[in-house]
Amino acid sequence: MQDSSAFQFIAIDQIHESTTNPRRTFDEAKLYELAESIKHNGLIQPITVRPNNKGFEIVAGARRYRATLLTELLSVPARIVEVDDAKALEWQLVENSQRVDVHPYEEAQGFQRLLDIPGYDVAALVEKSGKSASHVYARLSLLQLIPTVAEAFTQERITASHANLIARLPQESQAEAFEQCWRKDWQDKEPHLLPAKHLTGWIQTNLYLSLADAPFEREDSTLNPTAGACTTCPRRSGYNTSLFCDIQGDQCLDSICFRSKVEAFLDREIAAHPGLVQIENGWRNPKEQRPGAVQRGHVRELDAVIDNPDAEPVMPCEAAKPAIVVYGKQLGQKLTVCTDKHCPVHDPQAAAEAAAHPVPIMAPTPEVETEEEAAQRQAEHEQRMAEYRAEQERKAEERKAEFDRQQKEYEAEQARRDKQRKARGAILERIIEQAPTTFNPAQLRVFLRLLIHLDYSFLEDVVTHFANDDENSQQSDEEIVLAALDGTADEKLTSLALRLVLSDHIGIPHENQPDLLTEAEQVFAPKKPKAVKDNADRSSKPKPTAAKVPTVKETRRKKAA
């Protein structure tokens, strides 16, 4: 690469943007601010380009180039470098990764484009970008987001923390997790975003399943032939510890597969040992219970454990039977239970009665299940499981339909509010433009009302108007606004004062809040009736937009004229 001080001026119509630049979104307001700075100070930092058959392709500096298009400059300072496609993409990625305002999803797309180039892997990305392996994996995982969640993330309706948590889940679980990001209280007109910690808790409770507690063998690939063995499955946290560095233990992320393996394991054990007593260790819907299963409190658990139900061990009593837990804590654990509530061996009262009477109390003969009964019980169980799965699929479809409906309503409401916010922003600028040098009594009263309603963090809304384009600036919000105050002419001080107190009121007020922006508009910039608008109002130029940037040829013709 050439020395950083070696650059030359290139005609702006010979430069074009790169199609591989990871950065795709540009803040239009900040582009105009940068353009104003370039008009007064020029482009201080040259862009970097490389020659091709169309002229010069931008390697670094697309934002500066776009801002220059909004000015009347005919050329820009640029460093010309000779690099291939892979090196150009690498430089673009590194430059954008060092910018604080690059969207993580765009950074992820840049990482993936580099990985598509032969010779690049995650280790190379770590070395080139200076980022950690966990950062690279976290960014790449964002590309696994389903379209609905990815769109919400790029529109900044959810935070990077929410997106990272959802991206690590199987895609069939992401829509359900996305629903957990929002809550609509009774006083809310629309759902509001919950902190990411709420989503973390929901995922750990409902979707993360400890493989160490699984009743089945993790190496067994026959329980779910489609998924294979857990030890080689990528849908577990232990498969990529760099991505799941915050998760302790090896957690299964696919609850549907996990539960199918549990059911297959239990079916196999019960089919192999028909005499097993099935124990439900907790309450659940009767439709979900296994046929013939009993609650744990309905039998007496014994200390003895029958390891091999097919053998003929010495039973502690006549009513003792081998059992297996089919639901709840200790799922899949083998037990020995006594099925006689009045067992003379395990019931002290029955034992006392047996000692007092010479006639022995005979334990009831355990019922032996025939092969036909076992087959019928198994058929009934399979039928109920099929009904349960069908019911679950129906509920899932209903949830999805309801979610899609709410999503459409939310998007329509967001579009309406965005339009309303833009209109209120235009009102603010009109008030600033028409600000008087001194306030009359009515204006002063409104101004004082605005002061009373100021939020403590109002500077955050003001500073974006005055901040320069230096991404490395260490100035605080107060320092930036104070600098703007020092540079404001005396006759513009009221304009600055109005901007300070009104910037906090651009947002749409809640139902019980006063609309102070509208009050200010009525006394500082009342709208003129359409009938009395003069020609100057109708011919005033609107603020240029990015879609109406004048071409270089038009600018040259204008100067020549």
DARAVEN-V448135 format. One record per residue. N is the residue number from 1. D_CENTER is the distance of its C-alpha to the mean C-alpha in whole Angstrom. Layout:
BEGIN
n:N d_center:D_CENTER
n:N d_center:D_CENTER
END
This chain:
BEGIN
n:1 d_center:39
n:2 d_center:41
n:3 d_center:42
n:4 d_center:39
n:5 d_center:42
n:6 d_center:44
n:7 d_center:42
n:8 d_center:44
n:9 d_center:43
n:10 d_center:42
n:11 d_center:43
n:12 d_center:39
n:13 d_center:40
n:14 d_center:40
n:15 d_center:37
n:16 d_center:34
n:17 d_center:30
n:18 d_center:29
n:19 d_center:27
n:20 d_center:25
n:21 d_center:24
n:22 d_center:20
n:23 d_center:20
n:24 d_center:19
n:25 d_center:18
n:26 d_center:21
n:27 d_center:21
n:28 d_center:25
n:29 d_center:26
n:30 d_center:26
n:31 d_center:27
n:32 d_center:30
n:33 d_center:30
n:34 d_center:31
n:35 d_center:33
n:36 d_center:35
n:37 d_center:35
n:38 d_center:37
n:39 d_center:39
n:40 d_center:41
n:41 d_center:40
n:42 d_center:40
n:43 d_center:37
n:44 d_center:37
n:45 d_center:35
n:46 d_center:36
n:47 d_center:34
n:48 d_center:34
n:49 d_center:35
n:50 d_center:37
n:51 d_center:40
n:52 d_center:39
n:53 d_center:41
n:54 d_center:40
n:55 d_center:40
n:56 d_center:38
n:57 d_center:34
n:58 d_center:32
n:59 d_center:30
n:60 d_center:29
n:61 d_center:29
n:62 d_center:28
n:63 d_center:27
n:64 d_center:30
n:65 d_center:32
n:66 d_center:30
n:67 d_center:31
n:68 d_center:35
n:69 d_center:35
n:70 d_center:35
n:71 d_center:38
n:72 d_center:41
n:73 d_center:41
n:74 d_center:43
n:75 d_center:42
n:76 d_center:39
n:77 d_center:40
n:78 d_center:38
n:79 d_center:39
n:80 d_center:40
n:81 d_center:38
n:82 d_center:39
n:83 d_center:36
n:84 d_center:35
n:85 d_center:32
n:86 d_center:30
n:87 d_center:31
n:88 d_center:30
n:89 d_center:27
n:90 d_center:27
n:91 d_center:28
n:92 d_center:25
n:93 d_center:22
n:94 d_center:24
n:95 d_center:25
n:96 d_center:21
n:97 d_center:20
n:98 d_center:22
n:99 d_center:21
n:100 d_center:19
n:101 d_center:17
n:102 d_center:16
n:103 d_center:13
n:104 d_center:11
n:105 d_center:11
n:106 d_center:14
n:107 d_center:15
n:108 d_center:14
n:109 d_center:16
n:110 d_center:19
n:111 d_center:19
n:112 d_center:19
n:113 d_center:22
n:114 d_center:24
n:115 d_center:23
n:116 d_center:25
n:117 d_center:28
n:118 d_center:30
n:119 d_center:31
n:120 d_center:27
n:121 d_center:25
n:122 d_center:23
n:123 d_center:26
n:124 d_center:27
n:125 d_center:23
n:126 d_center:23
n:127 d_center:27
n:128 d_center:27
n:129 d_center:24
n:130 d_center:24
n:131 d_center:21
n:132 d_center:21
n:133 d_center:20
n:134 d_center:17
n:135 d_center:16
n:136 d_center:17
n:137 d_center:15
n:138 d_center:12
n:139 d_center:12
n:140 d_center:14
n:141 d_center:11
n:142 d_center:9
n:143 d_center:12
n:144 d_center:11
n:145 d_center:8
n:146 d_center:10
n:147 d_center:12
n:148 d_center:10
n:149 d_center:7
n:150 d_center:8
n:151 d_center:10
n:152 d_center:8
n:153 d_center:6
n:154 d_center:10
n:155 d_center:11
n:156 d_center:9
n:157 d_center:9
n:158 d_center:5
n:159 d_center:6
n:160 d_center:6
n:161 d_center:6
n:162 d_center:3
n:163 d_center:2
n:164 d_center:6
n:165 d_center:6
n:166 d_center:6
n:167 d_center:7
n:168 d_center:10
n:169 d_center:11
n:170 d_center:14
n:171 d_center:13
n:172 d_center:15
n:173 d_center:13
n:174 d_center:9
n:175 d_center:11
n:176 d_center:12
n:177 d_center:9
n:178 d_center:7
n:179 d_center:11
n:180 d_center:11
n:181 d_center:8
n:182 d_center:11
n:183 d_center:15
n:184 d_center:18
n:185 d_center:21
n:186 d_center:25
n:187 d_center:25
n:188 d_center:22
n:189 d_center:22
n:190 d_center:19
n:191 d_center:16
n:192 d_center:14
n:193 d_center:11
n:194 d_center:11
n:195 d_center:11
n:196 d_center:9
n:197 d_center:12
n:198 d_center:12
n:199 d_center:9
n:200 d_center:11
n:201 d_center:14
n:202 d_center:14
n:203 d_center:13
n:204 d_center:16
n:205 d_center:18
n:206 d_center:17
n:207 d_center:16
n:208 d_center:17
n:209 d_center:21
n:210 d_center:23
n:211 d_center:25
n:212 d_center:28
n:213 d_center:29
n:214 d_center:29
n:215 d_center:32
n:216 d_center:33
n:217 d_center:33
n:218 d_center:30
n:219 d_center:33
n:220 d_center:34
n:221 d_center:33
n:222 d_center:35
n:223 d_center:33
n:224 d_center:30
n:225 d_center:32
n:226 d_center:29
n:227 d_center:26
n:228 d_center:29
n:229 d_center:29
n:230 d_center:27
n:231 d_center:28
n:232 d_center:27
n:233 d_center:24
n:234 d_center:21
n:235 d_center:19
n:236 d_center:19
n:237 d_center:18
n:238 d_center:22
n:239 d_center:22
n:240 d_center:19
n:241 d_center:20
n:242 d_center:19
n:243 d_center:15
n:244 d_center:16
n:245 d_center:18
n:246 d_center:17
n:247 d_center:18
n:248 d_center:21
n:249 d_center:23
n:250 d_center:23
n:251 d_center:20
n:252 d_center:20
n:253 d_center:17
n:254 d_center:18
n:255 d_center:20
n:256 d_center:22
n:257 d_center:23
n:258 d_center:24
n:259 d_center:26
n:260 d_center:28
n:261 d_center:29
n:262 d_center:30
n:263 d_center:32
n:264 d_center:34
n:265 d_center:35
n:266 d_center:36
n:267 d_center:38
n:268 d_center:39
n:269 d_center:41
n:270 d_center:42
n:271 d_center:44
n:272 d_center:45
n:273 d_center:47
n:274 d_center:47
n:275 d_center:49
n:276 d_center:46
n:277 d_center:45
n:278 d_center:41
n:279 d_center:40
n:280 d_center:37
n:281 d_center:36
n:282 d_center:34
n:283 d_center:34
n:284 d_center:32
n:285 d_center:33
n:286 d_center:36
n:287 d_center:35
n:288 d_center:33
n:289 d_center:35
n:290 d_center:37
n:291 d_center:41
n:292 d_center:44
n:293 d_center:41
n:294 d_center:42
n:295 d_center:41
n:296 d_center:41
n:297 d_center:43
n:298 d_center:46
n:299 d_center:47
n:300 d_center:48
n:301 d_center:46
n:302 d_center:49
n:303 d_center:49
n:304 d_center:50
n:305 d_center:48
n:306 d_center:49
n:307 d_center:47
n:308 d_center:49
n:309 d_center:50
n:310 d_center:52
n:311 d_center:54
n:312 d_center:57
n:313 d_center:56
n:314 d_center:58
n:315 d_center:56
n:316 d_center:57
n:317 d_center:58
n:318 d_center:59
n:319 d_center:55
n:320 d_center:53
n:321 d_center:50
n:322 d_center:48
n:323 d_center:44
n:324 d_center:40
n:325 d_center:37
n:326 d_center:35
n:327 d_center:33
n:328 d_center:31
n:329 d_center:32
n:330 d_center:34
n:331 d_center:33
n:332 d_center:35
n:333 d_center:38
n:334 d_center:42
n:335 d_center:44
n:336 d_center:47
n:337 d_center:48
n:338 d_center:51
n:339 d_center:51
n:340 d_center:54
n:341 d_center:54
n:342 d_center:58
n:343 d_center:58
n:344 d_center:61
n:345 d_center:59
n:346 d_center:56
n:347 d_center:57
n:348 d_center:59
n:349 d_center:61
n:350 d_center:62
n:351 d_center:63
n:352 d_center:66
n:353 d_center:67
n:354 d_center:67
n:355 d_center:70
n:356 d_center:72
n:357 d_center:72
n:358 d_center:74
n:359 d_center:73
n:360 d_center:70
n:361 d_center:66
n:362 d_center:65
n:363 d_center:61
n:364 d_center:60
n:365 d_center:60
n:366 d_center:56
n:367 d_center:56
n:368 d_center:55
n:369 d_center:53
n:370 d_center:54
n:371 d_center:53
n:372 d_center:53
n:373 d_center:51
n:374 d_center:48
n:375 d_center:48
n:376 d_center:48
n:377 d_center:45
n:378 d_center:43
n:379 d_center:43
n:380 d_center:42
n:381 d_center:39
n:382 d_center:38
n:383 d_center:39
n:384 d_center:37
n:385 d_center:34
n:386 d_center:34
n:387 d_center:34
n:388 d_center:31
n:389 d_center:29
n:390 d_center:30
n:391 d_center:29
n:392 d_center:26
n:393 d_center:25
n:394 d_center:26
n:395 d_center:24
n:396 d_center:21
n:397 d_center:22
n:398 d_center:23
n:399 d_center:20
n:400 d_center:18
n:401 d_center:21
n:402 d_center:20
n:403 d_center:16
n:404 d_center:17
n:405 d_center:20
n:406 d_center:18
n:407 d_center:15
n:408 d_center:18
n:409 d_center:20
n:410 d_center:17
n:411 d_center:17
n:412 d_center:21
n:413 d_center:20
n:414 d_center:18
n:415 d_center:20
n:416 d_center:23
n:417 d_center:22
n:418 d_center:21
n:419 d_center:25
n:420 d_center:26
n:421 d_center:25
n:422 d_center:26
n:423 d_center:29
n:424 d_center:29
n:425 d_center:29
n:426 d_center:32
n:427 d_center:34
n:428 d_center:33
n:429 d_center:34
n:430 d_center:37
n:431 d_center:38
n:432 d_center:38
n:433 d_center:40
n:434 d_center:43
n:435 d_center:43
n:436 d_center:46
n:437 d_center:48
n:438 d_center:49
n:439 d_center:48
n:440 d_center:50
n:441 d_center:50
n:442 d_center:48
n:443 d_center:45
n:444 d_center:45
n:445 d_center:45
n:446 d_center:41
n:447 d_center:41
n:448 d_center:41
n:449 d_center:39
n:450 d_center:36
n:451 d_center:37
n:452 d_center:37
n:453 d_center:34
n:454 d_center:32
n:455 d_center:29
n:456 d_center:29
n:457 d_center:26
n:458 d_center:28
n:459 d_center:28
n:460 d_center:24
n:461 d_center:25
n:462 d_center:28
n:463 d_center:28
n:464 d_center:26
n:465 d_center:29
n:466 d_center:31
n:467 d_center:29
n:468 d_center:30
n:469 d_center:29
n:470 d_center:29
n:471 d_center:26
n:472 d_center:28
n:473 d_center:29
n:474 d_center:29
n:475 d_center:31
n:476 d_center:29
n:477 d_center:29
n:478 d_center:32
n:479 d_center:34
n:480 d_center:32
n:481 d_center:34
n:482 d_center:37
n:483 d_center:37
n:484 d_center:37
n:485 d_center:39
n:486 d_center:42
n:487 d_center:42
n:488 d_center:42
n:489 d_center:46
n:490 d_center:48
n:491 d_center:48
n:492 d_center:44
n:493 d_center:43
n:494 d_center:43
n:495 d_center:40
n:496 d_center:38
n:497 d_center:39
n:498 d_center:37
n:499 d_center:34
n:500 d_center:34
n:501 d_center:34
n:502 d_center:32
n:503 d_center:29
n:504 d_center:28
n:505 d_center:29
n:506 d_center:27
n:507 d_center:24
n:508 d_center:25
n:509 d_center:27
n:510 d_center:27
n:511 d_center:29
n:512 d_center:31
n:513 d_center:31
n:514 d_center:34
n:515 d_center:33
n:516 d_center:34
n:517 d_center:33
n:518 d_center:36
n:519 d_center:38
n:520 d_center:38
n:521 d_center:39
n:522 d_center:42
n:523 d_center:44
n:524 d_center:42
n:525 d_center:42
n:526 d_center:43
n:527 d_center:43
n:528 d_center:46
n:529 d_center:47
n:530 d_center:47
n:531 d_center:51
n:532 d_center:51
n:533 d_center:49
n:534 d_center:51
n:535 d_center:51
n:536 d_center:49
n:537 d_center:46
n:538 d_center:46
n:539 d_center:46
n:540 d_center:44
n:541 d_center:41
n:542 d_center:38
n:543 d_center:35
n:544 d_center:35
n:545 d_center:31
n:546 d_center:30
n:547 d_center:31
n:548 d_center:35
n:549 d_center:35
n:550 d_center:39
n:551 d_center:40
n:552 d_center:42
n:553 d_center:45
n:554 d_center:45
n:555 d_center:45
n:556 d_center:48
n:557 d_center:50
n:558 d_center:49
n:559 d_center:50
n:560 d_center:53
n:561 d_center:54
END
